[in-house]
Amino acid sequence: MSAHTPVVKIQRLREGAQLPRYMSEGAAGLDLAALLENATEITLAPGARALVGTGLALQLPHGYEAQVRPRSGLALKHGVTVLNSPGTVDEDYRGEVKVLLINHGAEPFVVKNGERIAQLVIAAVARVELVEETLNTTGRGAGGYGHTGK
């Protein structure tokens, strides 16, 4: 690690919690594993959603957030994704990191303890000052969804 690598403190809240880890040298996200409360597995019916715990809490450095994002393999193979993607973990939150999963697939999907269910991406956050005033004009103007092409 270099001198300017952000340090994220992590705490296991329950026995069995797995620390997130990068699955390859160039991975942007750390894989998050499920740690269910009072069960070893749950079944997500098609169209169902569930808030799945990880048993972990974070202390992020000032000026950073953690983004909870889907795992592409779960989405491709099973239609399971993170509903509020990306979910945001604020730097001042100290509770358990949980993942809101939804099953968009045609078959029930079983989530088991220890299964990798999401990715955690640590990102810098820019806080801004809002100034209320009349905006300048641009060529695009107020053109919204689909305005710039197919």
N, C-alpha and C positions, 0 to 999 in steps of 0.2 A: 504494500500500500504506500502511496506517496503521501507527502506531508499535507496535501490539500484534499485527500480523500475524505469525504464526509463519514462520520461515525454515527451509526444507528445503534442505540442500546436496545436490547430485547430481553423480555422476561417471559419465562414459561409460567403460565397461570395454573395449569393442570398437568398432572402426570400424563405422559404419553404425547405431549406437544412436540412436534418436530420443528427444528429451526429451518427457516426458509433457506434455499440454496440455489445458486446458479448451476444450471445443468450443462452449460458449455462455456468455454473460455470467452466467447463473444456475446453471451446472453445479456440482454438488457434487463430482464426480469428475474426475480428470485421466485422459485416455485413455492406455493403455499399448500400445505397438506391439511386435510380435514381432521378435526378432533371433535367428535359429536359428544353432546352431553347426554348421559343416561342411555346410550345405545352404542352398538358397534357398527350399525349401518342404518341408513334410511333409504326409502325408495321414492324417487320423484316420478310421479305419473306424468304422461304427456300433458303439457300446459301448466303443470304445478311448479311452484317455487318454494324455496326453503332458505332460511338464514342459517348458514353452516359455520360453526365456530372453528377456530384454529388453535385455541388455547394459548395464544401469544398476545403480548402487549408490546408497544414500541415507544421509544423516546427518540423522536426525530430531532436533528439539529435545527437551530433557528433558520428560517428561510426555506425549509424543505417540506414536502408532502410525500405521502406514499400513495400510489395509485394501485388499486386492485383491478386487474384486468383479466379477461378470459384467457384460457389456454386454447390455442388453436386446434389441437388434437381432439379435445372434448367437443368443441363446436362442430368440427368436420365429421367425426365418427358418430357422435350421439346427439347433436343438436343442443347440447348443454352449454350455457354461457352465463356470464355475469350480467344480471338484469340492469343494474345501474352503472353500466360500464362507461368510463372507469369510475369506480367508487373512490372516494377521497378519504384518506386518513390525515387529519390535520395535525400539525406539530404539537398542539397542546392536548390532544386526546390521549388518554392513558388506559382506556378500556380494552377489552378483547377485540382483536381484529376478526371480523366476521365477513363472510362472503355470501351475497345474495344470488343464489343460483336459480336458473329457470330451465326447464326442459322443453325446448321447442321441437324435440324429436317426436317420432311416431311411436316409440317404445318406452316403457318405464326404464328409468336409469337408477342404479343402486350406487349410493355414495357410501364408501366404507372409510372407517378410521384409517388415517395414513395415506389416503388417496390424494394425489396432487390435483387440486381443484381450481387453482387460479394462479396468476402471477402478481408479484409485488414489484412495482417500479418506483424507485426513489427519484424525485425530481425537484429541482429548484423552483421556487415560486416567487414571482414578482408581485409585490404589493404596490398599488398605485394610489395616486391622489385623484379624485374625481373633481372636475371643474365643469360646472354647468354653464353652457353658452351655446350660441348658434354654431352649427357645424359648417365646414367648408363644403363645396360641391366637388363631385368627381364624375368621370364619364359613366360609371356604373350607377351612381345615384342610389335610389332605394330599391333597385332590382334585387329580388330575393331568390328563393329556391329555383334552380334551373335557369336562371337569368343569363348565365355566361355560356350556355351551350347545352348539348345533349347530355 
